[in-house]
Amino acid sequence: MTGTVARADWGAWQTSWDRQQEWYLPDREERFRVMLDMVEALAGPEPKVLDLACGTGSISARVLRRFPGAVTTGVDLDPALLAIARGTFEGEPRAAFVAADLTDPAWTDKLPHRGYDAVLTATALHWLRTDPLRTLYGQISGVLRDGGAFLNADHMPDASTPRINEAERAFRHARQERERDAGALDWADWWRDVAADPVLAGAAAERFAIFGNPIEGDHADGEVQPAAWHAEALRAAGFGEARPVWCSPSDAMVLGLK
């Protein structure tokens, strides 16, 4: 008797990931659109893109959908998210995925291309502390071709506007409570589902060993800096131009041009 091999529904996992992320970032798709507009403006319609801290490949998917002539490389350390990314893009020759620790000085050695037209990342680098992030920005400069663009969309609060920040926070939390009552998953709930999936359970256990268990409330011990800090750090890392671009009342994107 032949046993049945469990298979994951990768499309369903991608949808689930997107919905969980949108619970925190309802303007997520608009953020991606702005990213890709700048990629097209600065790198053209056939870019070679590095999807940094790629997760399940959300940015890669949108790049390849918009630019049929693009190629992407996704880099992440999370075994479970990479499993979903690789399952989703299986058979897609334009997409490659690399397991690498961005705090490892040699992580760029694992990349399949010597240079990229654009490096994109979203809601990921806040888990790094300040000094490793400065180092990473220098490494990113090193893998971008001349004229290449780097875009980092993340939490970049401005402490100089406390009343605006408090109003935005209260509005956001009220909206999240309404959506939670309607069945939206938060970070811990989503990972609980991943750990219960027979295909992903092993990768989830590896992930928990590396980063901690989000079901139990563990999280990375990073530092959140304002957008102006990121722009200054990029200029110090060798970018000719860098500036912040607000993409919501609470989040910003920093754009650096090599």
ABEGO torsion letter per residue (X at the ends): XBBBBBBBBAAAAAAAAAAAAAAABAAAAAAAAAAAAAAAAAAEABBBBBBBGAEAGAAAAAAAAABAABBBBBBBABAAAAAAAAAAABGBAABBBBBBBAABAAAAAABABABBABBBBBGAAAABBAAAAAAAAAAAAAABBBGBBBBBBBBBBBAABAAAAAAAAAAAAAAAAAAAAAGBBBAAAAAAAAAABAAAAAAAAAAAAAAEBAAAGBBBBBBBBBAAAAAAAAAAAGBABBBBBBABAABBBBBBBX
